[in-house]
Amino acid sequence: MKNQPLAFRMRPENIDEIIGQKHLVSEGKTIRRMVQANRLASMILFGPPGTGKTSMAMALAKSLGLPFKLLNAVTDKKKDLEIAVEEAKMHGQMVMILDEVHRLDKGKQDFLLPHLESNRITLIGCTTSNPYHSINPAIRSRCHLFELYSLETEDIKDALKRAIDDQKSGLGDLNIEITDEAMDHFANASNGDLRSAMNGLELAAFSTPDDDNGKIEIDLGTAEECMQKKSFSHDKDGDAHYDVLSAFQKSIRGSDINASLHYLGRLIEAGDLDSIARRLVVIAYEDIGLANPQAGPRALAAVEAAERLGFPEARIPLAVAVSELALSPKSNSAYKALDEALADIRKGNSGDVPLHLKDAHYKGAKEMGRGIDYKYPHNYESGWVEQQYLPDKIKQRKYYAPKTTGKFEQAMKQVYDKIMKRK
């Protein structure tokens, strides 16, 4: 038992020992009501690493005294599932806890479905991926979906204190004294990942020599050494990464420079320069647009500089670009106007090009009426002349709705309004 990792040994034995997740397990909440009714239903638990998905699944089975089998959708084969089902027949019912459930292939899914239908197997799938994106609808429709959240700092501190005091499964047989600063660092640096905090505490406990009084004193310096750096809660392929990218763009769109730089920092920590670069160029044209037309070329220049420099120096041009984009006036009028035009075209609402606009640079074009009445704007003093450009069918259609958030588009609006009045 003591040879197993601390995080494993301290897993909850019942629903009352589950850390955090009050929205699911506190009095009156869904999972608590399942346990109280002795009616555990199949479910998918999804959320960031270290939030206790597998631990919760095991605690629920233990709370009801149900046998359970812990399997992994990646490493365990269909034969392992068949063995679990045979064991379920012996017991009458079994909880199958399936880690990495989003990686369940079709053969395993097809095998499991009838056993889920008959309730011989109660499936508790655990995944860091969004089940709406990653789990087969046939499995998903037969399960309740519950999201687990990153643990609060106080939740992690409570769990660490319990581990320090627990003599049976924790570190209670060691004479540990830990400073408040060290405890705070373990809790904060884990970024909501209890497993990471437990691993750091365990390393500190066993790598710190006893003092003359037999005490193991863990201070802030030791905690910093054992945690190394703040654990980052998403990887470049995970759902959380796309959540951060979304928050990054929305913060810039909302002109919150502090939030924009925060999410830039998280993306830099994830090391995903490609996604940062692509998102910045998109933002410059999608959200800034005509309100600051130079933002696009400058964002591209910053991206090229960052790609040439590489990290850590790449953060410097990226910070400049993000700051400018966040504080630039915003306009989406250009691409929204194009989207309106595309919508008409896709609905078949277009019509023929007016004859005077058709190509007349070939023999016989005049005989066909092509380009005959075209008025060349440069031949007129103001460089503009009234004539129809849209097809007859949609000649009154207006797509562009200028905004006045930036000086450039304000000037464009003046020109646009002047032209509209002359029509």
C-alpha angles and dihedrals in degrees: 000000000000090000090065119089116274092240090057094046092050096053111134118264095205142007093273092062095053111122116230122330091112089161087069108029108030120103113298095013123126103257093042089053091050090055093045090051091046088232109122110184129199111272146170116228112199133175145105122317117281097024093117104255097147092037091053091049092053092045091053092052091047092048089061096037091242122153112244138193121208112214138163121226091215104045102028118079131220088263089063090054090050091053090051091052091051089052089049090055089055093050096037091234137024138185111230110202107199118190119202088020091168088070093060107131125220096259092055091044093052090049094050100045100078091046090052089049092053091045090232086125122042105201121209106183120193125201143152089215128090104260092212088063103033113028125082111254091231090062095035094054091057095052138066111238118224125179119213118207131217108272121258118245092250091052090054093047091051090051092049092050090050090051092050092051100039109101097183103050105003138049097289093120089063120078097235126177114183127185121232089242091055092048090049091050094051090050097044099039092053089066093217095316107125093187090058092050092048091049091051093049092048092050090049092049096051099037097049114086121228117257123229090281093052093254126139105217115199113193134175093272092055091047091051091050093049096046092042093191139349111294112242114222102212140048129211093264100042130100091245089062091059090046089056092047089051092049089047094057094041092051091052090045088051091051093238101145094182094055090042092056091044093056091042087056091052091050091048090052088053087054095228104143092157094061092044091051095048093045094050094053091047091049092050091059101028101044105019099032118138093358088077109004093181090063090080098056091040092050089050091049090051091049092050090049091049092049091050093047100041123199136347093025092041088076090072101065089036091056090051093050095046092048092051094046093047093052097038120105111261132233133161094174097115100054093036088055090051091048089055090051092047091050090056092048093049090051090053092250099137120091134193124319107256112261094240090058097049121109111276099177097108138073113275095020093117092051087056092051094249117157096346101131097033113138114213105222094209090064090067125080097239094041089243134090132177114255138132118265104164120075115267092252093063102018093132094048117123120195105165118081107178122216126212100215095110135038093239094056091041087060090046090051091054091054092044094049091048091053093046091053092052093053 
